Amino acid sequence: MVSILIFCHKKKEADILHKLCGCCAALTGDEAQVTDLYGSSLGAQMEKGTGRVWDLLIFEMSSSEDISEAARFRKLYPESAFMIIIEPEISPEWYVTPELCPTLLLLKPLDRPRAMEAIRRMMAYCYEQREKEAYTHSLVVRSGEERRYFRYTQILFLEAREKKLILYSGQEKLAFYGSLREMERVLPEYFIRCHRSYIVNFMHISKLNISQGVLHIHDQFVIPVSKKYKANVNILLESGMEDKCEEGTTERRK
C-alpha cells in the first residue's frame, strides 16, 4: 500500500487526483491510502496531516504563500516523494529550491491524461525507493510465510521473550524467531544492548534513571538496564544525554 497526501485549493481537483491515485495503484495490483486537504490555506490544515509517514506528497501551488507553507510541511517529511502542481506563471526560482526539493512538476491547467501519467511515474518512483530502502534502511523480519520490512528509525526496541524476539515499532509489535546477538550484528550503531533481554533504539529514549537502573522509551515503556550492559548505556551519556543531577536521572536534549 502506498500512502498519499493531496493538497488542492478546490475540492473538485482534489477528488480528481484522489481517483487517479486509486486507478494508478490498482494498475500495479496495490492500494492507495489517500488523504485530501483542500481550501484556501494549507497552514490552517497542516495538523490534519501530521503524525504519520507519507510515501507521496502532492501539492497545488498558486502563490508564494502556498510555497512557504509547503516548505514547512516538506520539512516534516523530507523522505517523502514530492509532486508539485504549479501555475506556469510562477518562476522556478520560487519552488526549485533546497527547501522543497520537488521530485516532479506538473504544470496547470490540470487535465486527466497528464495527471494520470505524472502520478503513475511518482508511484513507480515510490516503489523503487521503497525497494532500495528495504535493503539499506530497514530490518527484514520473517513472520510466517511473509517478509515484513521495518525502517530502523521506526523501531523502538526489541525484547527477547520465550525463545522469540518481539519488535516494538511506533504502531505495532511483532513476534518472530531470532536472537539479540544477531540483532546486535545487523542493526545500526544507535541500537544499544542494555539488558540480556533488550536492545533499544537510542533515538527513542526519553529518560534514563541510573540509580534505578531503567530507561524510558517515549515515557511509555520502562526498560531495565543491567550491570553487565551498563557500560553500553554510559555511551549514551557521552553522546547525547544531558545529566540533570536529579536523583540520578537524565533526559534527552530536546
Secondary structure, 3 states (H helix, E strand, C coil): CEEEEEEECCHHHHHHHHHHHHHHHHHCCCCEEEEEEECCCCHHHHHHHCCCCCCEEEEEECCHHHHHHHHHHHHHCCCCEEEEEECCCCCHHHHCCCCCCCCEEEECCCCHHHHHHHHHHHHHHHHHHHHHHHHHCEEEEEECCEEEEEEHHHEEEEEEECCEEEEEECCCEEEECCCHHHHHHHCCCCEEEEECCEEEEHHHEEEEECCCCEEEECCCEEEECCHHHHHHHHHHHHHCEEEEEECCEEEECC
